Amino acid sequence: MAGNEHEVNRSAKSGRFVKESTAKRNPSTTTTERVGGDKEHGDREVNRSAKTGKFVTETTTELHPSTTETQRR
């Protein structure tokens, strides 16, 4: 993985981040995503609700900065 690219684990049920050990114990109910990377080489930013893990619009992120996060995919 190049630059600041790394993997994060999320609960497939709640959308919340979970530890790597949790993802290993529960592979059927967790997802692993690769985030970060280089925007110049096709990567893009996505916005998510920190509470639900669902994708949200940029406007939602601007209106609710404390409960949303921006990731590079």
PyMOL Python script that loads the backbone (N, CA, C, O; Angstrom):
from pymol import cmd

cmd.read_pdbstr("""\
ATOM      1  N   MET A   1       0.840  -1.176   0.000  1.00  0.00           N
ATOM      2  CA  MET A   1       0.000   0.000   0.000  1.00  0.00           C
ATOM      3  C   MET A   1       0.889   1.244   0.000  1.00  0.00           C
ATOM      4  O   MET A   1       1.886   1.312   0.718  1.00  0.00           O
ATOM      5  N   ALA A   2       0.518   2.194  -0.795  1.00  0.00           N
ATOM      6  CA  ALA A   2       1.341   3.392  -0.966  1.00  0.00           C
ATOM      7  C   ALA A   2       0.816   4.550  -0.140  1.00  0.00           C
ATOM      8  O   ALA A   2      -0.367   4.604   0.196  1.00  0.00           O
ATOM      9  N   GLY A   3       1.705   5.474   0.184  1.00  0.00           N
ATOM     10  CA  GLY A   3       1.317   6.714   0.865  1.00  0.00           C
ATOM     11  C   GLY A   3       0.617   6.462   2.176  1.00  0.00           C
ATOM     12  O   GLY A   3       1.094   5.698   3.015  1.00  0.00           O
ATOM     13  N   ASN A   4      -0.520   7.112   2.346  1.00  0.00           N
ATOM     14  CA  ASN A   4      -1.274   6.984   3.592  1.00  0.00           C
ATOM     15  C   ASN A   4      -2.389   5.945   3.473  1.00  0.00           C
ATOM     16  O   ASN A   4      -3.315   5.930   4.284  1.00  0.00           O
ATOM     17  N   GLU A   5      -2.299   5.084   2.469  1.00  0.00           N
ATOM     18  CA  GLU A   5      -3.318   4.052   2.272  1.00  0.00           C
ATOM     19  C   GLU A   5      -3.219   3.021   3.400  1.00  0.00           C
ATOM     20  O   GLU A   5      -2.126   2.587   3.766  1.00  0.00           O
ATOM     21  N   HIS A   6      -4.372   2.639   3.941  1.00  0.00           N
ATOM     22  CA  HIS A   6      -4.399   1.640   5.001  1.00  0.00           C
ATOM     23  C   HIS A   6      -5.768   0.966   5.029  1.00  0.00           C
ATOM     24  O   HIS A   6      -6.690   1.379   4.326  1.00  0.00           O
ATOM     25  N   GLU A   7      -5.886  -0.056   5.834  1.00  0.00           N
ATOM     26  CA  GLU A   7      -7.157  -0.778   5.933  1.00  0.00           C
ATOM     27  C   GLU A   7      -7.852  -0.443   7.241  1.00  0.00           C
ATOM     28  O   GLU A   7      -7.215  -0.247   8.276  1.00  0.00           O
ATOM     29  N   VAL A   8      -9.178  -0.381   7.166  1.00  0.00           N
ATOM     30  CA  VAL A   8     -10.002  -0.184   8.360  1.00  0.00           C
ATOM     31  C   VAL A   8     -11.067  -1.270   8.380  1.00  0.00           C
ATOM     32  O   VAL A   8     -11.480  -1.758   7.328  1.00  0.00           O
ATOM     33  N   ASN A   9     -11.503  -1.641   9.546  1.00  0.00           N
ATOM     34  CA  ASN A   9     -12.512  -2.679   9.721  1.00  0.00           C
ATOM     35  C   ASN A   9     -13.787  -2.057  10.256  1.00  0.00           C
ATOM     36  O   ASN A   9     -13.752  -1.201  11.140  1.00  0.00           O
ATOM     37  N   ARG A  10     -14.917  -2.498   9.709  1.00  0.00           N
ATOM     38  CA  ARG A  10     -16.215  -1.992  10.142  1.00  0.00           C
ATOM     39  C   ARG A  10     -17.167  -3.158  10.392  1.00  0.00           C
ATOM     40  O   ARG A  10     -17.094  -4.207   9.752  1.00  0.00           O
ATOM     41  N   SER A  11     -18.055  -2.932  11.344  1.00  0.00           N
ATOM     42  CA  SER A  11     -19.144  -3.871  11.555  1.00  0.00           C
ATOM     43  C   SER A  11     -20.109  -3.736  10.389  1.00  0.00           C
ATOM     44  O   SER A  11     -20.517  -2.622  10.060  1.00  0.00           O
ATOM     45  N   ALA A  12     -20.482  -4.829   9.763  1.00  0.00           N
ATOM     46  CA  ALA A  12     -21.449  -4.782   8.669  1.00  0.00           C
ATOM     47  C   ALA A  12     -22.847  -4.464   9.188  1.00  0.00           C
ATOM     48  O   ALA A  12     -23.699  -4.002   8.429  1.00  0.00           O
ATOM     49  N   LYS A  13     -23.085  -4.704  10.455  1.00  0.00           N
ATOM     50  CA  LYS A  13     -24.398  -4.423  11.040  1.00  0.00           C
ATOM     51  C   LYS A  13     -24.555  -2.964  11.423  1.00  0.00           C
ATOM     52  O   LYS A  13     -25.558  -2.339  11.078  1.00  0.00           O
ATOM     53  N   SER A  14     -23.569  -2.405  12.137  1.00  0.00           N
ATOM     54  CA  SER A  14     -23.708  -1.042  12.648  1.00  0.00           C
ATOM     55  C   SER A  14     -22.973  -0.001  11.809  1.00  0.00           C
ATOM     56  O   SER A  14     -23.309   1.182  11.864  1.00  0.00           O
ATOM     57  N   GLY A  15     -21.980  -0.422  11.039  1.00  0.00           N
ATOM     58  CA  GLY A  15     -21.175   0.518  10.269  1.00  0.00           C
ATOM     59  C   GLY A  15     -20.067   1.164  11.078  1.00  0.00           C
ATOM     60  O   GLY A  15     -19.317   1.987  10.552  1.00  0.00           O
ATOM     61  N   ARG A  16     -19.954   0.809  12.333  1.00  0.00           N
ATOM     62  CA  ARG A  16     -18.933   1.402  13.198  1.00  0.00           C
ATOM     63  C   ARG A  16     -17.596   0.692  13.019  1.00  0.00           C
ATOM     64  O   ARG A  16     -17.537  -0.476  12.634  1.00  0.00           O
ATOM     65  N   PHE A  17     -16.519   1.431  13.308  1.00  0.00           N
ATOM     66  CA  PHE A  17     -15.193   0.839  13.236  1.00  0.00           C
ATOM     67  C   PHE A  17     -15.034  -0.213  14.326  1.00  0.00           C
ATOM     68  O   PHE A  17     -15.548  -0.055  15.434  1.00  0.00           O
ATOM     69  N   VAL A  18     -14.321  -1.283  14.006  1.00  0.00           N
ATOM     70  CA  VAL A  18     -14.014  -2.321  14.984  1.00  0.00           C
ATOM     71  C   VAL A  18     -12.526  -2.642  14.895  1.00  0.00           C
ATOM     72  O   VAL A  18     -11.878  -2.345  13.892  1.00  0.00           O
ATOM     73  N   LYS A  19     -11.999  -3.240  15.933  1.00  0.00           N
ATOM     74  CA  LYS A  19     -10.597  -3.628  15.963  1.00  0.00           C
ATOM     75  C   LYS A  19     -10.336  -4.758  14.976  1.00  0.00           C
ATOM     76  O   LYS A  19     -11.249  -5.485  14.587  1.00  0.00           O
ATOM     77  N   GLU A  20      -9.076  -4.892  14.580  1.00  0.00           N
ATOM     78  CA  GLU A  20      -8.699  -5.976  13.683  1.00  0.00           C
ATOM     79  C   GLU A  20      -8.994  -7.339  14.311  1.00  0.00           C
ATOM     80  O   GLU A  20      -9.391  -8.273  13.614  1.00  0.00           O
ATOM     81  N   SER A  21      -8.801  -7.452  15.619  1.00  0.00           N
ATOM     82  CA  SER A  21      -9.072  -8.719  16.295  1.00  0.00           C
ATOM     83  C   SER A  21     -10.560  -9.072  16.224  1.00  0.00           C
ATOM     84  O   SER A  21     -10.913 -10.246  16.108  1.00  0.00           O
ATOM     85  N   THR A  22     -11.426  -8.069  16.294  1.00  0.00           N
ATOM     86  CA  THR A  22     -12.867  -8.298  16.175  1.00  0.00           C
ATOM     87  C   THR A  22     -13.200  -8.770  14.769  1.00  0.00           C
ATOM     88  O   THR A  22     -14.011  -9.679  14.594  1.00  0.00           O
ATOM     89  N   ALA A  23     -12.582  -8.161  13.770  1.00  0.00           N
ATOM     90  CA  ALA A  23     -12.821  -8.558  12.381  1.00  0.00           C
ATOM     91  C   ALA A  23     -12.380 -10.003  12.143  1.00  0.00           C
ATOM     92  O   ALA A  23     -13.036 -10.736  11.403  1.00  0.00           O
ATOM     93  N   LYS A  24     -11.281 -10.411  12.760  1.00  0.00           N
ATOM     94  CA  LYS A  24     -10.796 -11.792  12.597  1.00  0.00           C
ATOM     95  C   LYS A  24     -11.731 -12.788  13.271  1.00  0.00           C
ATOM     96  O   LYS A  24     -11.950 -13.881  12.751  1.00  0.00           O
ATOM     97  N   ARG A  25     -12.288 -12.416  14.434  1.00  0.00           N
ATOM     98  CA  ARG A  25     -13.211 -13.309  15.153  1.00  0.00           C
ATOM     99  C   ARG A  25     -14.568 -13.417  14.478  1.00  0.00           C
ATOM    100  O   ARG A  25     -15.245 -14.439  14.588  1.00  0.00           O
ATOM    101  N   ASN A  26     -14.968 -12.345  13.769  1.00  0.00           N
ATOM    102  CA  ASN A  26     -16.298 -12.289  13.170  1.00  0.00           C
ATOM    103  C   ASN A  26     -16.234 -11.913  11.688  1.00  0.00           C
ATOM    104  O   ASN A  26     -16.761 -10.870  11.301  1.00  0.00           O
ATOM    105  N   PRO A  27     -15.606 -12.734  10.861  1.00  0.00           N
ATOM    106  CA  PRO A  27     -15.422 -12.353   9.459  1.00  0.00           C
ATOM    107  C   PRO A  27     -16.723 -12.221   8.675  1.00  0.00           C
ATOM    108  O   PRO A  27     -16.764 -11.491   7.685  1.00  0.00           O
ATOM    109  N   SER A  28     -17.773 -12.898   9.086  1.00  0.00           N
ATOM    110  CA  SER A  28     -19.027 -12.828   8.327  1.00  0.00           C
ATOM    111  C   SER A  28     -19.834 -11.575   8.647  1.00  0.00           C
ATOM    112  O   SER A  28     -20.774 -11.246   7.923  1.00  0.00           O
ATOM    113  N   THR A  29     -19.482 -10.873   9.719  1.00  0.00           N
ATOM    114  CA  THR A  29     -20.244  -9.670  10.085  1.00  0.00           C
ATOM    115  C   THR A  29     -19.387  -8.412  10.096  1.00  0.00           C
ATOM    116  O   THR A  29     -19.800  -7.384  10.632  1.00  0.00           O
ATOM    117  N   THR A  30     -18.187  -8.488   9.502  1.00  0.00           N
ATOM    118  CA  THR A  30     -17.344  -7.308   9.405  1.00  0.00           C
ATOM    119  C   THR A  30     -16.841  -7.150   7.977  1.00  0.00           C
ATOM    120  O   THR A  30     -16.762  -8.117   7.220  1.00  0.00           O
ATOM    121  N   THR A  31     -16.502  -5.918   7.625  1.00  0.00           N
ATOM    122  CA  THR A  31     -15.908  -5.644   6.326  1.00  0.00           C
ATOM    123  C   THR A  31     -14.573  -4.946   6.542  1.00  0.00           C
ATOM    124  O   THR A  31     -14.389  -4.223   7.521  1.00  0.00           O
ATOM    125  N   THR A  32     -13.656  -5.168   5.630  1.00  0.00           N
ATOM    126  CA  THR A  32     -12.366  -4.496   5.662  1.00  0.00           C
ATOM    127  C   THR A  32     -12.289  -3.619   4.433  1.00  0.00           C
ATOM    128  O   THR A  32     -12.489  -4.091   3.314  1.00  0.00           O
ATOM    129  N   GLU A  33     -12.000  -2.344   4.634  1.00  0.00           N
ATOM    130  CA  GLU A  33     -11.937  -1.374   3.537  1.00  0.00           C
ATOM    131  C   GLU A  33     -10.536  -0.807   3.451  1.00  0.00           C
ATOM    132  O   GLU A  33      -9.867  -0.624   4.468  1.00  0.00           O
ATOM    133  N   ARG A  34     -10.104  -0.535   2.263  1.00  0.00           N
ATOM    134  CA  ARG A  34      -8.824   0.136   2.050  1.00  0.00           C
ATOM    135  C   ARG A  34      -9.114   1.619   1.849  1.00  0.00           C
ATOM    136  O   ARG A  34      -9.898   1.982   0.972  1.00  0.00           O
ATOM    137  N   VAL A  35      -8.494   2.470   2.645  1.00  0.00           N
ATOM    138  CA  VAL A  35      -8.708   3.918   2.564  1.00  0.00           C
ATOM    139  C   VAL A  35      -7.366   4.617   2.411  1.00  0.00           C
ATOM    140  O   VAL A  35      -6.311   4.019   2.621  1.00  0.00           O
ATOM    141  N   GLY A  36      -7.421   5.880   2.045  1.00  0.00           N
ATOM    142  CA  GLY A  36      -6.208   6.651   1.837  1.00  0.00           C
ATOM    143  C   GLY A  36      -5.783   6.549   0.389  1.00  0.00           C
ATOM    144  O   GLY A  36      -6.618   6.319  -0.485  1.00  0.00           O
ATOM    145  N   GLY A  37      -4.523   6.713   0.123  1.00  0.00           N
ATOM    146  CA  GLY A  37      -4.030   6.596  -1.240  1.00  0.00           C
ATOM    147  C   GLY A  37      -3.773   7.942  -1.878  1.00  0.00           C
ATOM    148  O   GLY A  37      -3.656   8.958  -1.194  1.00  0.00           O
ATOM    149  N   ASP A  38      -3.687   7.939  -3.183  1.00  0.00           N
ATOM    150  CA  ASP A  38      -3.285   9.118  -3.941  1.00  0.00           C
ATOM    151  C   ASP A  38      -4.418   9.580  -4.831  1.00  0.00           C
ATOM    152  O   ASP A  38      -4.803   8.865  -5.756  1.00  0.00           O
ATOM    153  N   LYS A  39      -4.957  10.750  -4.575  1.00  0.00           N
ATOM    154  CA  LYS A  39      -6.080  11.282  -5.343  1.00  0.00           C
ATOM    155  C   LYS A  39      -5.732  11.450  -6.819  1.00  0.00           C
ATOM    156  O   LYS A  39      -6.606  11.315  -7.675  1.00  0.00           O
ATOM    157  N   GLU A  40      -4.472  11.741  -7.128  1.00  0.00           N
ATOM    158  CA  GLU A  40      -4.046  11.935  -8.513  1.00  0.00           C
ATOM    159  C   GLU A  40      -4.086  10.658  -9.323  1.00  0.00           C
ATOM    160  O   GLU A  40      -4.106  10.715 -10.552  1.00  0.00           O
ATOM    161  N   HIS A  41      -4.098   9.528  -8.684  1.00  0.00           N
ATOM    162  CA  HIS A  41      -4.097   8.248  -9.393  1.00  0.00           C
ATOM    163  C   HIS A  41      -5.445   7.541  -9.309  1.00  0.00           C
ATOM    164  O   HIS A  41      -5.504   6.316  -9.209  1.00  0.00           O
ATOM    165  N   GLY A  42      -6.515   8.309  -9.350  1.00  0.00           N
ATOM    166  CA  GLY A  42      -7.844   7.719  -9.429  1.00  0.00           C
ATOM    167  C   GLY A  42      -8.569   7.526  -8.116  1.00  0.00           C
ATOM    168  O   GLY A  42      -9.747   7.166  -8.115  1.00  0.00           O
ATOM    169  N   ASP A  43      -7.897   7.756  -6.989  1.00  0.00           N
ATOM    170  CA  ASP A  43      -8.580   7.619  -5.711  1.00  0.00           C
ATOM    171  C   ASP A  43      -9.538   8.796  -5.533  1.00  0.00           C
ATOM    172  O   ASP A  43      -9.323   9.870  -6.096  1.00  0.00           O
ATOM    173  N   ARG A  44     -10.587   8.589  -4.752  1.00  0.00           N
ATOM    174  CA  ARG A  44     -11.555   9.657  -4.549  1.00  0.00           C
ATOM    175  C   ARG A  44     -11.934   9.721  -3.085  1.00  0.00           C
ATOM    176  O   ARG A  44     -11.710   8.781  -2.323  1.00  0.00           O
ATOM    177  N   GLU A  45     -12.510  10.844  -2.710  1.00  0.00           N
ATOM    178  CA  GLU A  45     -12.953  11.021  -1.336  1.00  0.00           C
ATOM    179  C   GLU A  45     -14.410  10.603  -1.218  1.00  0.00           C
ATOM    180  O   GLU A  45     -15.215  10.852  -2.115  1.00  0.00           O
ATOM    181  N   VAL A  46     -14.738   9.967  -0.102  1.00  0.00           N
ATOM    182  CA  VAL A  46     -16.120   9.615   0.203  1.00  0.00           C
ATOM    183  C   VAL A  46     -16.431  10.122   1.595  1.00  0.00           C
ATOM    184  O   VAL A  46     -15.544  10.232   2.442  1.00  0.00           O
ATOM    185  N   ASN A  47     -17.688  10.426   1.824  1.00  0.00           N
ATOM    186  CA  ASN A  47     -18.136  10.933   3.122  1.00  0.00           C
ATOM    187  C   ASN A  47     -19.061   9.905   3.754  1.00  0.00           C
ATOM    188  O   ASN A  47     -19.925   9.332   3.091  1.00  0.00           O
ATOM    189  N   ARG A  48     -18.861   9.683   5.051  1.00  0.00           N
ATOM    190  CA  ARG A  48     -19.670   8.705   5.781  1.00  0.00           C
ATOM    191  C   ARG A  48     -20.166   9.305   7.085  1.00  0.00           C
ATOM    192  O   ARG A  48     -19.534  10.181   7.676  1.00  0.00           O
ATOM    193  N   SER A  49     -21.307   8.811   7.510  1.00  0.00           N
ATOM    194  CA  SER A  49     -21.796   9.117   8.841  1.00  0.00           C
ATOM    195  C   SER A  49     -20.948   8.330   9.833  1.00  0.00           C
ATOM    196  O   SER A  49     -20.780   7.121   9.679  1.00  0.00           O
ATOM    197  N   ALA A  50     -20.417   8.998  10.840  1.00  0.00           N
ATOM    198  CA  ALA A  50     -19.622   8.304  11.852  1.00  0.00           C
ATOM    199  C   ALA A  50     -20.491   7.398  12.714  1.00  0.00           C
ATOM    200  O   ALA A  50     -19.996   6.440  13.308  1.00  0.00           O
ATOM    201  N   LYS A  51     -21.773   7.697  12.784  1.00  0.00           N
ATOM    202  CA  LYS A  51     -22.686   6.908  13.610  1.00  0.00           C
ATOM    203  C   LYS A  51     -23.146   5.638  12.896  1.00  0.00           C
ATOM    204  O   LYS A  51     -23.107   4.552  13.473  1.00  0.00           O
ATOM    205  N   THR A  52     -23.583   5.774  11.637  1.00  0.00           N
ATOM    206  CA  THR A  52     -24.151   4.621  10.927  1.00  0.00           C
ATOM    207  C   THR A  52     -23.190   3.959   9.967  1.00  0.00           C
ATOM    208  O   THR A  52     -23.377   2.795   9.614  1.00  0.00           O
ATOM    209  N   GLY A  53     -22.151   4.683   9.530  1.00  0.00           N
ATOM    210  CA  GLY A  53     -21.219   4.138   8.550  1.00  0.00           C
ATOM    211  C   GLY A  53     -21.716   4.260   7.124  1.00  0.00           C
ATOM    212  O   GLY A  53     -21.026   3.850   6.191  1.00  0.00           O
ATOM    213  N   LYS A  54     -22.903   4.816   6.941  1.00  0.00           N
ATOM    214  CA  LYS A  54     -23.472   4.950   5.602  1.00  0.00           C
ATOM    215  C   LYS A  54     -22.865   6.148   4.881  1.00  0.00           C
ATOM    216  O   LYS A  54     -22.449   7.125   5.503  1.00  0.00           O
ATOM    217  N   PHE A  55     -22.825   6.049   3.552  1.00  0.00           N
ATOM    218  CA  PHE A  55     -22.337   7.163   2.755  1.00  0.00           C
ATOM    219  C   PHE A  55     -23.300   8.339   2.858  1.00  0.00           C
ATOM    220  O   PHE A  55     -24.516   8.150   2.892  1.00  0.00           O
ATOM    221  N   VAL A  56     -22.756   9.552   2.908  1.00  0.00           N
ATOM    222  CA  VAL A  56     -23.563  10.771   2.950  1.00  0.00           C
ATOM    223  C   VAL A  56     -23.017  11.751   1.916  1.00  0.00           C
ATOM    224  O   VAL A  56     -21.902  11.588   1.421  1.00  0.00           O
ATOM    225  N   THR A  57     -23.804  12.761   1.598  1.00  0.00           N
ATOM    226  CA  THR A  57     -23.385  13.753   0.615  1.00  0.00           C
ATOM    227  C   THR A  57     -22.379  14.731   1.219  1.00  0.00           C
ATOM    228  O   THR A  57     -22.227  14.811   2.438  1.00  0.00           O
ATOM    229  N   GLU A  58     -21.706  15.462   0.359  1.00  0.00           N
ATOM    230  CA  GLU A  58     -20.752  16.463   0.825  1.00  0.00           C
ATOM    231  C   GLU A  58     -21.465  17.551   1.630  1.00  0.00           C
ATOM    232  O   GLU A  58     -20.919  18.076   2.601  1.00  0.00           O
ATOM    233  N   THR A  59     -22.692  17.883   1.215  1.00  0.00           N
ATOM    234  CA  THR A  59     -23.474  18.886   1.948  1.00  0.00           C
ATOM    235  C   THR A  59     -23.735  18.429   3.375  1.00  0.00           C
ATOM    236  O   THR A  59     -23.610  19.221   4.310  1.00  0.00           O
ATOM    237  N   THR A  60     -24.094  17.167   3.553  1.00  0.00           N
ATOM    238  CA  THR A  60     -24.321  16.629   4.894  1.00  0.00           C
ATOM    239  C   THR A  60     -23.054  16.725   5.724  1.00  0.00           C
ATOM    240  O   THR A  60     -23.107  17.064   6.906  1.00  0.00           O
ATOM    241  N   THR A  61     -21.915  16.431   5.113  1.00  0.00           N
ATOM    242  CA  THR A  61     -20.639  16.522   5.814  1.00  0.00           C
ATOM    243  C   THR A  61     -20.358  17.945   6.256  1.00  0.00           C
ATOM    244  O   THR A  61     -19.865  18.172   7.361  1.00  0.00           O
ATOM    245  N   GLU A  62     -20.672  18.911   5.388  1.00  0.00           N
ATOM    246  CA  GLU A  62     -20.446  20.317   5.739  1.00  0.00           C
ATOM    247  C   GLU A  62     -21.376  20.779   6.860  1.00  0.00           C
ATOM    248  O   GLU A  62     -20.978  21.574   7.712  1.00  0.00           O
ATOM    249  N   LEU A  63     -22.610  20.281   6.861  1.00  0.00           N
ATOM    250  CA  LEU A  63     -23.575  20.673   7.888  1.00  0.00           C
ATOM    251  C   LEU A  63     -23.336  19.988   9.226  1.00  0.00           C
ATOM    252  O   LEU A  63     -23.699  20.527  10.271  1.00  0.00           O
ATOM    253  N   HIS A  64     -22.725  18.803   9.202  1.00  0.00           N
ATOM    254  CA  HIS A  64     -22.538  18.004  10.420  1.00  0.00           C
ATOM    255  C   HIS A  64     -21.097  17.503  10.526  1.00  0.00           C
ATOM    256  O   HIS A  64     -20.873  16.293  10.524  1.00  0.00           O
ATOM    257  N   PRO A  65     -20.131  18.392  10.618  1.00  0.00           N
ATOM    258  CA  PRO A  65     -18.726  17.963  10.612  1.00  0.00           C
ATOM    259  C   PRO A  65     -18.325  17.099  11.812  1.00  0.00           C
ATOM    260  O   PRO A  65     -17.381  16.315  11.715  1.00  0.00           O
ATOM    261  N   SER A  66     -19.021  17.231  12.927  1.00  0.00           N
ATOM    262  CA  SER A  66     -18.629  16.455  14.108  1.00  0.00           C
ATOM    263  C   SER A  66     -19.159  15.022  14.072  1.00  0.00           C
ATOM    264  O   SER A  66     -18.720  14.189  14.865  1.00  0.00           O
ATOM    265  N   THR A  67     -20.086  14.719  13.177  1.00  0.00           N
ATOM    266  CA  THR A  67     -20.644  13.360  13.123  1.00  0.00           C
ATOM    267  C   THR A  67     -20.439  12.696  11.773  1.00  0.00           C
ATOM    268  O   THR A  67     -21.055  11.670  11.484  1.00  0.00           O
ATOM    269  N   THR A  68     -19.571  13.276  10.938  1.00  0.00           N
ATOM    270  CA  THR A  68     -19.242  12.659   9.652  1.00  0.00           C
ATOM    271  C   THR A  68     -17.748  12.601   9.479  1.00  0.00           C
ATOM    272  O   THR A  68     -17.002  13.305  10.160  1.00  0.00           O
ATOM    273  N   GLU A  69     -17.314  11.757   8.561  1.00  0.00           N
ATOM    274  CA  GLU A  69     -15.893  11.618   8.282  1.00  0.00           C
ATOM    275  C   GLU A  69     -15.682  11.550   6.786  1.00  0.00           C
ATOM    276  O   GLU A  69     -16.556  11.088   6.053  1.00  0.00           O
ATOM    277  N   THR A  70     -14.540  12.002   6.331  1.00  0.00           N
ATOM    278  CA  THR A  70     -14.190  11.936   4.927  1.00  0.00           C
ATOM    279  C   THR A  70     -13.046  10.962   4.777  1.00  0.00           C
ATOM    280  O   THR A  70     -12.052  11.049   5.498  1.00  0.00           O
ATOM    281  N   GLN A  71     -13.178  10.034   3.845  1.00  0.00           N
ATOM    282  CA  GLN A  71     -12.158   9.029   3.594  1.00  0.00           C
ATOM    283  C   GLN A  71     -11.765   9.064   2.130  1.00  0.00           C
ATOM    284  O   GLN A  71     -12.548   9.478   1.275  1.00  0.00           O
ATOM    285  N   ARG A  72     -10.567   8.633   1.851  1.00  0.00           N
ATOM    286  CA  ARG A  72     -10.127   8.451   0.461  1.00  0.00           C
ATOM    287  C   ARG A  72     -10.275   6.987   0.120  1.00  0.00           C
ATOM    288  O   ARG A  72      -9.871   6.116   0.889  1.00  0.00           O
ATOM    289  N   ARG A  73     -10.859   6.718  -1.039  1.00  0.00           N
ATOM    290  CA  ARG A  73     -11.042   5.339  -1.507  1.00  0.00           C
ATOM    291  C   ARG A  73     -10.283   5.137  -2.760  1.00  0.00           C
ATOM    292  O   ARG A  73     -10.301   4.042  -3.323  1.00  0.00           O
TER     293      ARG A  73
END
""", "prot")
cmd.dss("prot")
cmd.show_as("cartoon", "prot")
cmd.util.cbc("prot")
cmd.orient("prot")
